[in-house]
Amino acid sequence: MIVDAVYQARIMGYVAILEDSQQLAIANIAGQTQISLTMSRPGLQQSQSSSFSTGDWSNKPELFRTGRGYVLQIAGVQGFAYVLIQQNSISTIKSPGDLSNCPQVDLRENLDPEPIQPMQPMQPMQPMQPLKMGNMSMDINSMSMQMGNMSMGFGNQPKKAVKQFCSSCGVEAKLGDRFCRSCGHELNQ
C-alpha cells in the first residue's frame, strides 16, 4: 500500500526514561509533535499528553536536564521549538536559556510510535437510585429520608401558613376567611 508507506515515512518517535519512574515518548506525526509523559509507581499511574504544531522534524530531537526540569529541543522545518517538562506538566517555551552546560538525556528510537488518541467523552452518570435499608430509605434526587413513621425532606416542605390580619380593625383572620369575623371588612387574599 502506497498510503501506508507514506504515513510510516512521516512518523518518527523516541523514548527516554526520566527520574522518578517517568517515561517520555515523543513522536512526529504529519507535522505534529506529540509528547506523552507517563509516571508509574506501585499504586500510582499518571499520564499527560500534549501535541504541538512543529512541522516535520529536520533532525533528531535533543533532551536536556536543567535546573527547572527537562527541555526538549526540536529542530523542524519551521525552526527550533522548545518544550519544558516539569514533574507532570508539558508546556512550550520561547527560549530555554543556555543549554551548553546542561547534561543531555539519551533518546532511544521508538520503532513503532502510536499516535496519541483523543480522549473519548465520558458517558453521563445515571441518577442515583433510592437507598433502602430495613425500614429506612433515602432518596438523593428528592432530598428526602424516611425511617419508620418519621420523614424529613428538603425542597418539598409544605409551605407554612402566613397569618392574615384585617386591614380595617387589625383582628387576626382564620385561614380561608374572605371577610373579617369582627367588622365584616373584605380581606385581601
Secondary structure, DSSP 8 states (H G I E B T S, - for coil): -HHHHHHHHTEEEEEEEETTTEEEEEEEETTEEEEEEEEEETTEEEEEEEEEE--SBSS--EEEEETTEEEEEEEETTEEEEEEEETTEEEEES-----TTS-EE--EE-SS------------------EEETTEEEETTTTEEEETTEEEESS--------EE-TTT--EE-TT-SB-TTT--B---
